[in-house]
Amino acid sequence: AGLFAAFRVLGRFSGHVPHVLRYHSRHREFYLAIAVGRSVHTYNVSIRRPGNTLPQDITCLAADRMLIFASYDNILQAFARNKEVVHTYEGHKARIHLLQPFGDHVISVDVDNVLIVWNIQSEEEYLQIDFDKATFAVSALLHPSTYLNKILLGSEQGTLQLWNIRSNKLLYSFPGWGLAVTTLEQAPAVDVVAVGLVSGHIIVHNIKFDETLMKFQQDWGPITAISFRTADGHPVMAAGSPVGHIALWDLEEKKLMSQMQDAHSTAIAGMTFVPGEPLLITNGADNALRVWIFDGPGGTGRVLRSRMGHSAPPTKIRYYGQNGEQILSAGQDGTLQSFSTVHEKFNKSLGRGSINKKKSKKKGLKLDTMALPPITAFASEVAHQSDWDGIVACHQGYITCTTWNYQKTSMGAHKLRPQEFSKHKPIDIYATAVDITSCGNFAVIGMSTGQVDVYNMQSGIHRGCYGKETAHEGAIRGVAVDGLNQLVITAGSEGLIKFWKFKMKDLVYSTELSSSPSGILLHRDSGILGIAFDDFTISVLDIETRKIVRTFSGHHGRINDMTFSPDGRWLITSSMDCSIKTWDLPSGCLIDCFLVDSAAVSLTMSPTGDFLASAHVDDLGIYLWSNCSLYSLVSLRPLPADYEPSLVTLPMGTCPMQDVDMSGDEEPCDEMIEYVSPEQLGEELVTLSLLPESRWKNLLNLDNIKKKNKPREPPKVPKLAPFFIPTLPGLVPRYIPPVEENDTQSKVVDLGVLAQKSDFYIHLEEALSTNEYKAPLDILKSLGPSNIEVELRGLAPEGGGSMEVMLSFLRMIGMMLNKKYNFELAQAYLALFLKLHLKILSSEPKLLEELSKMSMQLEETWVHLQAFFNQSLCVLTYMKSALL
């Protein structure tokens, strides 16, 4: 027996095969069956049970009241009790791609266009029909409700056929719509079927009279799935698309009700409304399974529960903490995720790396230009995880390293990069290796230039670098800090290993290696350093004596990753030759070796020694291998020189065998707690500000308001200081400075007081050169109507302003009209400006030129808006006056 036995896989939840929802009458519960690679998993509301594993990946899934049917290649099998295979149906010569349970029978169609009806119990063929691919290539299959012994077939040619499979007769051919049928779904009404076409059309068709009842079209490509919301009073049809969007159609109004964009990042594979409940279950090839609840206004669903892993293969995995229960995983999809080895409900995603998190959230997943490249290396420490960030990561081809916070499940506060590159980001310089001290206070980062820097994890401040300019002449291939923060070990591509004093940054020792290193790994407790080389050999160096104590050779491909056992006795390595080898350090021998289908790109051993975890090329899962030496006698003798390793299949079960309740409230990810609405949903939309009407509506009527509010007799100055100190009017309260009483009042006006420039004026002046008008606009938005009038009066030369500032104000209004936001404020401010300064504006050619440009902008926007206003008013008038 080998040292490691396949245990299970983490982070696999869905594939490209549509899920199946079935009702268990005895349990009175709905069960969801979903194909994950080669196995079927069954969920109910709170429990997930692993199913049996098939020899190959599942291509098709279906279920009836008692059994789950799954096909791989040309074989069809039936599972009972979600676990054991009870029936096998063999007879197809090509891959099965359609399944339909049918009472005591099950119908299967293969890619060669052969339809076979099987007797479920006897496993015998009841009927076989061969269709001509040129005239009728079967692409969809449905048993219409109440149609005894009849099935409806859709074809790639667009025609439909209704067959009686008991008598083997073609009852009726539907001419179709000249476009390939992608899916067929039974509507809640008898005789009515929804037909999804490759063009994105959905035809709701009455098959009894061959009449089309209604027709819809989505703009996102072929229809991949259709489901009807039944029995809860909402006639809604949902349709899935290849880009991951869902359209919801109101069948009474015959119109699009709402859209759920980016429900999945890949095609919607399966979609089912739970009968009698406002719940929609969806799955896709992006490794996500989601339950949406429709309980809010507008008819759009929100995520009630979800299970999701990496949508692109993980590239680096490491155990987090010392309890051996969490594995941190960085994937090619740009996310950093944590998978629990105990139960899925403890999984969490730390999100995607982003240059600017706020802007990323506004842009959404697909349009995000702020996303950082995938993480190539990371290091974590739990010592101060509740005080500051405990994870540091470097990204592919990117100079900046990011910090991450495990407890907040999000990106951290700091971006770590050398000071000289703070303003510009070079393309050819990037971070290659990273380590974090055991105290969690410092991060050591190696660069492609040979530079090695130290940063403080709490403040993000640069704390120095090793070497005069660079630590190495070549790129840094690995950095490691010992357990007591005494030494930093760096490896360079030029073939040198260097030892530095951590605090003083002095070089202690340097040694030349036999060839260029590809990576290093330090076991802190025992002071043993593993070094992988570009020539596929491995050396082990003792950092106390600074001598190489072991050298291993035997891999025939690039060494991808290494991990030590917790006691430091074994070094486990994975290579591109698809082997995983365990080397015994005391004896210096190979004690275990096995082959896998696809090479392991990353390895990590549990701190408790119970599991080895591996991530593989082009695979979304993280595979756990149990350490057999903990619970059985395993020979740890050296393997013979001519040992032939055996190919071991990857573990497929994705859940521990005991049923564990996962319905408890999960801690939601930080990114899903609160949605911050952007200031402007789209650049083409005209957006109003969120200011109350009182702040802009009365700007033109201020004179009348002041006259009406003018007191009948002048207010008397109080002799004594008031109990409440008076404040200036405005949104931001400011106290009135005390006025010194002078018996003699001077009639000479102090021009120095008038000449003082306001903040708004200063920002407008600056904007002439920078062309950034956000600051002056924000100031204006914070003022009340009277203050706005004062500010605008002060722009004219007679009020202490200038022509340049007036031009700057007009450009600010132009910018607001261009960007189409704060639309009503732009109108109000411009109207007041024209009222106050019409004479000056008409006499200045520069200002007139700016006004003529703005006039065209205004007209264009108003004509566009007027059309919409007229249309809306017309509909409203009709609704009010029409006799209903």
Buried (B, 14 or more C-beta within 10 A) or exposed (E): EBBBBBBBBBBBBBBBBBBBBBEEEEEEEBBBBBBBBBBBBBBBBBBBBBBBBBEEBBBBBBBBEBBBBBBBBBBBBBBEEBBEEBBEBEBBEEBBBBBBBBEEBBBBBBBBBBBBBBBBEEBEEBBEBEBEBEEBBBBBBBBBEEBEBBBBBBBBBBBBBBBBBEEEEEEEEBEBBEBBBBBBBBBBBEBBBBBBBBBBBBBBBBBEEEEEBBBBBBEBBBBBBBBBBBEBEBBBBBBBBBBBBBBBBBBEEEEEBBBBBEBBBBBBBBBBBBBEBBBBBBBBBBBBBBBBBBEEEEBBBEBBBBBBBBBBBBBBBBBBBEEBBBBBBBBBBBBBBBBBBEBBBBBBBBBBBBBEBEEBBBBEBEEBEBBBBBBBBBBBBBBBBEEBBBBBBBBBBBBBBBBBBBEBBBBBBBBBBBEEEEEEEEEEBBBBBBBBBBBBBBBBBBBBBBBBBBBBBBEBEBBEBBBEEBBBEBBBBBBBBBBEBEBBBBBBBBBBBBBBEBEEBEBBEBEEBEEBBBBBBBBBEBBBBBBBBBEBBBBBBBBEEBEBEBEBEBBEEEBBBBBBBBEBBBBBBBBBBBBBBBBBBEEEBBBBBBBBEEBBBBBBBBBBBBBBBBBBBEBBBBBBBBBBBEEEEBEBEBBEEEEEBEEBEBBBBBBBEEEBEBEEEBEEBBBEEEEEEBEBEEEEEBBEBEBEEEBBEBBBEBEEEEEEEEEEEEEEEEEEEEEEEEEEEEEEEEEEEEEEEEEEEEEEEEEEEEEEBBEBBBBBBBBEEEEEBEBBBEBBBBBBBBBBBBBBBBBBEEBBBBBEBBBBBBBBBBBBBBBBBBBBBBBBBBEBBEBBBEEBBEEBEEBEEBBEBBEEBBEEBEEEEEEEEEEEEEEEEEEEEEEE
